Amino acid sequence: MRISFLLHNAYGIGGTIRSTFNLAGVLAERHDVEIVSVFRHRDRPAMGAPEGVALKHLVDLRKQSPGYDGDHPDCRRPARIFPRGDGRHPQYSRLTDSRIAAHLAALEADVVVGTRPGLNVHIARQARRGQIRIGQEHLSLDGHGHRLRREIGHRYRAMDAVTTVTEADARAYRERLRLPGVRIEAVPNSVPTPSVTPADGSAKWVVAAGRLTRVKRYDLLIEAFAKVVAARPDWRLRIYGGGDAISSETSALAALVKERGLADHVFLMGVADPLDPEWVKGSIAAVTSSRESFGMTVVEAMRCGLPVVSTDCPHGPREIIEDGVDGRLVPVGDADAVAAALLELIGDDALRQRAGRAALAASARFDPARIAERHEALFAELVARGEGARPAGVVREAVHRAAGAVYDGGYELLRTAVRRLRSIRKRVSGAR
């Protein structure tokens, strides 16, 4: 099969990039695979390109590059195809609209895979007839705003399949969006076998990692760890992470560490890549998020032999951790419960080491080869059935395009009406 992935920016750092690279690398062992990055802002991918996978880009943001697109006049005009409800919309423009459209019009592939809602909408609207259209969802349905849920509920009807990373989210898509004829399958993200020796459970360190955002609730973890230190001052905590708001979030967390008198026990380590060598320096992993779409760090820690104490947040941890066997699930927002679960593992060496071995064994189901087999089976089945070219599919596409014209027209009429109303209100205000 010829498989093409459409990715926001293959040259950055993030879970979607990592999972796409993992999947593409395994599929490339048996298929012709490419990754098309909408944006390119550095010469080489920060996370390393997967072997055997062709890597292309559509918009060049490298200022020293002869193909620099940052000064193109269409860069300053907002995108019309990429949905406004997608949080990345401010980065998209009329230039990305035209570049993505041209790419999809010329694309020779059996399967085209989008990796975020905005790109899935492009594929739904612009992919060539006969190609299998797959929309990957790396965030939960509840993580999308109302505006985006409304649009994907309409646009995804032109997809052949939508994959989510948890079964809980797949149920949400099946039950809450009306997508007749669209396969909705849960396929988790993959994590490779670490290149380091697994942790042995003897180190007196708890490790946490992820983007420094409020949803990760590192403040809650610090509060919980203050209770741990009161009982076991010989244990310490390392928190790894970066993100768009790294400066403000780091400052707030650093202030909390100082306020709680934990400067000798809690350490903000910044970004580490790869993380595997850091995981194995610990004996327990902690996740205190209020919401997770999957929980890549949960799997990464388990693959390094660490049991995980995690909040039982939607949607991922419950589908990864077996409570009481390879980790602990605790109520969201409950610092006392987090501290109690950590202390249970800290206080029993045999229990902690047994849970670490169970975590290592259970995490093998997330190996890239196993996950790639599930994607490959779905792609092959849809290609064999000719989903993208079957008569019913042609009819569905024609109906969808007609409905889309009405949808777009209605949206433009609404925008025009709003602009006119604002203009009238300004004139009335000025006349007073």
Residue pairs with C-beta under 8 A, 6 or more apart in sequence:
1 31
1 32
1 110
1 111
1 379
1 380
1 383
2 31
2 32
2 33
2 108
2 109
2 110
2 111
3 24
3 27
3 31
3 32
3 33
3 34
3 109
3 110
3 111
3 112
3 113
3 379
4 33
4 34
4 35
4 36
4 107
4 109
4 111
4 112
4 113
5 20
5 24
5 33
5 34
5 35
5 36
5 113
5 115
6 36
6 38
6 100
6 103
6 112
6 113
6 114
6 115
6 119
6 122
6 123
7 16
7 17
7 20
7 35
7 36
7 37
7 38
7 115
7 119
8 16
8 37
8 38
8 39
8 88
8 115
8 116
8 119
9 17
9 37
9 38
9 39
9 40
9 41
10 17
10 20
10 21
10 35
10 37
10 40
10 45
10 49
10 55
10 57
11 37
11 39
11 40
11 41
11 42
11 44
11 45
11 46
11 57
12 41
12 46
13 46
13 47
13 242
13 271
13 273
15 138
15 189
15 294
15 296
16 115
16 116
16 138
17 45
17 47
18 47
18 296
19 138
19 189
19 190
19 296
20 35
20 115
21 35
21 45
21 47
21 48
21 49
21 50
21 53
22 50
22 189
22 190
22 191
22 192
22 368
22 371
23 190
23 368
23 371
23 372
23 375
24 33
24 35
24 50
24 53
25 50
25 51
25 52
25 53
25 368
26 190
26 368
26 369
26 371
26 372
27 33
27 372
27 375
27 376
28 50
28 51
28 52
28 53
29 52
30 376
31 376
33 52
33 53
33 54
34 53
34 54
34 55
34 56
34 109
35 50
35 53
35 54
35 55
35 56
36 56
36 57
36 58
36 103
37 55
37 56
37 57
37 58
38 57
38 58
38 59
38 92
38 96
38 99
38 100
38 119
39 57
39 58
39 59
39 61
39 91
40 57
40 59
40 60
40 61
40 62
41 61
41 62
42 62
43 62
45 55
46 273
47 273
49 55
58 96
58 99
58 100
58 103
59 69
59 95
59 96
59 99
60 67
60 68
60 69
61 68
61 69
61 70
62 68
63 70
69 75
69 95
72 95
74 93
74 94
74 95
74 98
75 93
75 94
75 95
76 93
77 93
77 94
77 95
78 89
78 92
78 93
78 94
79 89
79 92
79 93
79 94
79 96
79 97
80 94
80 97
81 97
81 100
81 101
81 121
81 122
81 125
81 126
82 88
82 89
82 92
82 96
82 97
82 100
82 118
82 119
82 121
82 122
83 89
83 117
83 118
83 121
83 147
83 148
83 151
83 152
83 155
84 147
85 117
85 144
85 145
85 146
85 147
85 148
85 149
85 150
85 151
86 116
86 117
86 118
86 121
86 148
88 116
88 118
89 118
92 118
100 119
100 122
100 126
101 122
101 126
104 112
104 122
104 123
104 126
104 127
104 128
105 126
105 128
107 127
107 128
107 131
109 131
110 131
110 132
110 379
110 383
111 131
111 132
111 134
111 379
111 382
111 383
112 123
112 127
112 131
112 132
112 133
112 134
113 134
113 135
113 136
114 120
114 121
114 122
114 123
114 133
114 134
114 135
114 136
115 136
115 138
116 136
116 138
116 139
117 135
117 137
117 139
117 144
117 148
117 152
120 135
120 136
120 137
120 152
120 155
120 156
120 159
120 162
121 151
121 152
121 155
123 133
123 135
123 159
124 133
124 135
124 155
124 156
124 157
124 158
124 159
124 400
125 155
125 158
125 404
127 133
129 388
129 389
129 394
129 397
130 388
130 389
131 388
132 160
132 161
132 379
132 382
132 383
132 387
132 388
133 158
133 159
133 160
133 161
133 388
134 159
134 160
134 161
134 162
134 163
134 378
134 379
135 156
135 159
135 161
135 162
135 163
136 162
136 163
137 162
137 163
137 164
137 165
137 169
137 173
138 165
138 189
138 293
138 294
139 293
140 164
140 166
140 169
140 172
140 291
140 293
140 314
140 315
141 149
141 169
141 172
141 173
141 176
141 177
142 172
142 291
142 314
143 291
143 293
144 152
149 177
152 177
153 177
153 178
153 179
154 403
154 404
154 407
155 404
156 162
156 177
156 179
156 182
157 178
157 179
157 180
157 181
157 182
157 396
157 400
158 396
158 397
158 400
159 179
159 182
160 182
160 183
160 382
160 387
160 388
160 393
161 182
161 183
161 184
161 185
161 378
161 382
162 173
162 179
162 182
162 183
162 184
162 185
163 184
163 185
163 186
163 187
163 375
163 378
164 170
164 173
164 184
164 185
164 186
164 187
165 186
165 187
165 188
165 189
165 293
165 294
165 316
166 186
166 188
166 293
166 294
166 315
166 316
166 319
167 186
167 319
168 314
168 315
168 318
168 319
169 186
169 293
169 315
170 184
170 185
170 186
173 179
173 184
174 184
181 392
181 396
183 378
183 382
185 374
185 378
187 371
187 374
187 375
187 378
188 294
188 299
188 319
188 320
188 366
188 371
189 294
189 296
189 299
189 366
189 371
190 366
190 367
190 368
190 370
190 371
190 372
191 296
191 299
191 300
191 303
191 363
191 366
191 367
191 368
192 303
192 367
192 368
193 303
193 367
194 276
194 279
194 280
194 303
194 304
195 276
196 276
196 277
196 280
196 304
197 280
198 280
198 304
198 305
198 356
198 360
199 279
199 280
199 281
199 282
199 283
199 304
199 305
199 306
199 356
200 305
200 353
200 356
201 283
201 305
201 349
201 352
201 353
201 356
202 283
202 349
203 281
203 282
203 283
204 234
204 235
204 236
204 283
204 346
205 235
205 236
205 237
205 238
205 281
205 282
205 283
205 284
206 225
206 228
206 235
206 236
206 237
206 238
206 282
206 283
206 284
206 285
206 286
206 342
207 237
207 238
207 240
207 278
207 279
207 281
207 282
207 284
207 285
207 286
207 301
207 306
208 218
208 221
208 237
208 238
208 239
208 240
208 241
208 285
208 286
208 287
208 288
208 297
209 239
209 240
209 241
209 272
209 275
209 278
209 279
209 285
209 297
209 300
209 301
210 216
210 240
210 241
210 287
210 289
210 297
211 241
211 242
211 243
212 218
212 241
212 242
212 243
212 245
212 246
212 249
212 250
212 253
213 243
213 244
213 245
213 249
214 249
215 289
215 290
215 291
216 241
216 288
216 289
217 288
217 289
217 290
217 311
217 333
218 239
218 241
218 249
218 253
218 288
219 252
219 253
219 256
220 288
220 333
220 335
220 338
221 237
221 239
221 286
221 288
221 338
222 237
222 253
222 256
222 257
222 260
222 262
222 266
223 256
223 260
223 335
224 286
224 288
224 335
224 336
224 338
224 339
224 342
225 237
225 262
225 265
225 266
225 339
225 342
226 260
226 261
226 262
227 335
227 336
227 339
227 343
228 235
228 237
228 339
228 342
228 343
228 346
229 235
229 262
229 265
231 343
232 343
232 346
232 347
233 265
235 265
235 346
236 264
236 265
236 266
236 267
237 265
237 266
237 267
237 286
238 267
238 269
238 278
238 281
238 282
239 253
239 266
239 267
239 268
239 269
240 269
240 270
240 271
240 272
240 275
240 278
241 270
241 271
242 270
242 271
243 249
250 268
253 268
254 268
257 263
257 266
257 268
260 266
269 278
272 278
275 300
276 300
276 303
276 304
279 285
279 300
279 301
279 304
279 306
280 304
280 305
280 306
282 306
283 306
283 345
283 352
283 356
284 306
284 307
284 308
284 309
284 342
284 345
284 346
284 352
285 297
285 298
285 301
285 302
285 306
285 307
285 308
285 309
286 308
286 309
286 310
286 338
286 342
287 295
287 297
287 298
287 308
287 309
287 310
287 311
287 317
288 310
288 311
288 338
289 295
289 310
289 311
289 313
290 311
290 313
290 332
290 333
291 313
291 314
292 298
292 313
292 314
292 315
292 316
292 317
293 315
293 316
294 315
294 316
295 310
295 316
295 317
295 320
298 308
298 310
298 316
298 317
298 320
298 321
298 327
299 320
299 363
299 366
301 308
301 359
302 308
302 320
302 321
302 326
302 327
302 359
302 360
302 362
302 363
303 360
303 363
303 366
304 360
305 356
305 357
305 359
305 360
306 356
306 359
307 326
307 327
307 328
307 345
307 352
307 355
307 356
307 358
307 359
308 317
308 320
308 321
308 326
308 327
308 328
308 359
309 327
309 328
309 330
309 338
309 341
309 342
309 345
310 317
310 321
310 327
310 328
310 329
310 330
311 317
311 329
311 330
311 331
311 332
311 333
311 334
311 338
312 318
312 329
312 330
312 331
312 332
313 332
317 329
318 329
321 327
321 328
321 329
322 358
322 362
323 329
325 355
325 358
325 362
326 355
326 358
326 359
326 361
326 362
327 355
327 359
328 341
328 344
328 345
330 337
330 338
330 340
330 341
331 337
344 351
345 351
345 352
345 355
346 352
364 370
382 388
386 393
387 393
